[in-house]
Amino acid sequence: MFDHCLYFNTTALARAVEREWTATYAPFGLTPPQGFVLRVVLKQPGVLNRELADTLGIARPTATRLVDGLIAKGLVERRPSADDGREWNLFPTDAAHALAVPLQTASARVARKLREHIGAKAFDGAVKAIREVRTTLSD
């Protein structure tokens, strides 16, 4: 009935993918959004909240709430920006650094599992097409 509906198909896909990522990040005590935020902070220590939001394609208040959760877990800390007193740089804590390799390994494992299940060509094509649609709709 809704085979050609972008909303229905992307939402159904998001739910299925969310289940996989939720199971992957649960052992770390993280939600998928928190896991992706932490991965950005680990890869880019000192990232600004606005840069984090832009990288993940989320609203700044959403990024702030996710960072607040990671701060509460002792995984991220905010430091005042030397360039602009109104902004904060985000840094991983020692506890976050301890999770870096296991988190990356788990992320690679679930991505590989999904890619193998779907098929490399379909997976790569779907990711590319979804990214292009998201970018176009964001403009």
Stockholm file with secondary structure:
# STOCKHOLM 1.0

chainA/1-139         MFDHCLYFNTTALARAVEREWTATYAPFGLTPPQGFVLRVVLKQPGVLNRELADTLGIARPTATRLVDGLIAKGLVERRPSADDGREWNLFPTDAAHALAVPLQTASARVARKLREHIGAKAFDGAVKAIREVRTTLSD
#=GR chainA/1-139 SS CCTTCHHHHHHHHHHHHHHHHHHHHGGGTCCHHHHHHHHHHHHSTTEEHHHHHHHHTCCHHHHHHHHHHHHHTTSEEEEECSSCTTCEEEEECHHHHHHHHHHHHHHHHHHHHHHHHHCHHHHHHHHHHHHHHHHHHHC
#=GC SS_cons         CCTTCHHHHHHHHHHHHHHHHHHHHGGGTCCHHHHHHHHHHHHSTTEEHHHHHHHHTCCHHHHHHHHHHHHHTTSEEEEECSSCTTCEEEEECHHHHHHHHHHHHHHHHHHHHHHHHHCHHHHHHHHHHHHHHHHHHHC
//
